[in-house]
Amino acid sequence: MEKLTSLQGPVLKINGELVLVIPLAAGGNELIDCSRGISDVQGDFLRIVIPEWLAGMLRIDEGDLVCVDNSDGKLHVQPSNPRPVH
């Protein structure tokens, strides 16, 4: 049984991409397997790229807080305070 890891942090914009930068020591190491293909390890951090289509579906942008977890062995990203639909 895999350990459930749940973290919250801000969405950053780096080189035009929306990303989550998670310290490995704070739980990022538990998210590596479930985020393969959209993430890479850079030094002591796991960098997860949020594709534009997903950011649009979740209604998140730079500076928004999101929650990430690895429930069911999959990466789940949810906005902490979803933006209202206009």
C-alpha positions as CSV (number, residue, x, y, z in Angstrom):
1,M,0.0,0.0,0.0
2,E,1.4,3.4,-1.1
3,K,1.7,6.2,1.4
4,L,-0.8,9.0,0.8
5,T,1.0,12.4,0.4
6,S,-1.1,15.6,0.2
7,L,0.5,19.0,-0.2
8,Q,-0.6,22.6,-0.9
9,G,1.4,25.3,-2.7
10,P,1.3,28.1,-5.2
11,V,1.3,27.8,-9.0
12,L,4.4,29.6,-10.4
13,K,5.0,30.8,-13.9
14,I,8.5,29.9,-15.1
15,N,9.7,30.4,-18.7
16,G,6.0,30.8,-19.8
17,E,4.9,27.5,-18.2
18,L,2.7,27.0,-15.1
19,V,4.6,24.8,-12.7
20,L,4.5,23.5,-9.2
21,V,7.9,23.4,-7.5
22,I,7.8,20.9,-4.5
23,P,10.8,20.3,-2.2
24,L,11.6,16.6,-2.3
25,A,12.1,16.6,1.5
26,A,8.6,18.0,2.0
27,G,6.9,15.2,0.2
28,G,7.9,15.7,-3.5
29,N,9.8,12.4,-3.4
30,E,6.5,10.6,-2.8
31,L,5.0,12.3,-6.0
32,I,7.7,11.3,-8.4
33,D,6.3,8.0,-9.6
34,C,2.7,9.3,-10.2
35,S,3.9,12.5,-12.0
36,R,6.2,10.9,-14.6
37,G,5.8,12.5,-18.0
38,I,4.9,15.9,-16.6
39,S,7.6,16.3,-14.0
40,D,11.4,16.3,-13.5
41,V,13.7,16.4,-10.5
42,Q,15.9,19.5,-10.4
43,G,18.3,19.5,-7.5
44,D,16.2,19.2,-4.3
45,F,12.9,19.9,-6.0
46,L,10.2,18.1,-8.0
47,R,9.1,20.4,-10.8
48,I,5.6,19.5,-12.2
49,V,4.4,21.3,-15.4
50,I,0.7,22.0,-15.5
51,P,-0.4,21.9,-19.2
52,E,-2.5,24.8,-20.4
53,W,-5.6,22.6,-21.0
54,L,-5.5,21.4,-17.4
55,A,-5.0,24.8,-16.0
56,G,-8.0,25.9,-18.0
57,M,-10.2,23.0,-16.8
58,L,-9.2,23.7,-13.2
59,R,-9.4,27.4,-13.6
60,I,-6.0,28.0,-12.1
61,D,-3.3,30.6,-12.9
62,E,-0.1,31.9,-11.6
63,G,-0.3,32.6,-7.9
64,D,-3.2,30.4,-7.2
65,L,-2.9,27.8,-4.4
66,V,-3.4,24.2,-5.4
67,C,-3.5,20.9,-3.5
68,V,-1.7,17.8,-5.0
69,D,-1.9,14.3,-3.8
70,N,-1.0,10.8,-4.9
71,S,-4.2,8.9,-4.0
72,D,-4.9,5.7,-6.0
73,G,-1.3,6.0,-7.2
74,K,-2.2,8.9,-9.5
75,L,-1.4,12.5,-9.4
76,H,-4.4,14.7,-8.5
77,V,-4.2,18.5,-8.7
78,Q,-7.1,20.6,-7.4
79,P,-7.4,24.3,-6.8
80,S,-7.6,25.3,-3.1
81,N,-10.1,28.1,-3.9
82,P,-11.6,27.5,-7.3
83,R,-12.3,30.5,-9.4
84,P,-16.0,31.1,-10.2
85,V,-17.3,30.4,-13.7
86,H,-18.4,33.6,-15.4
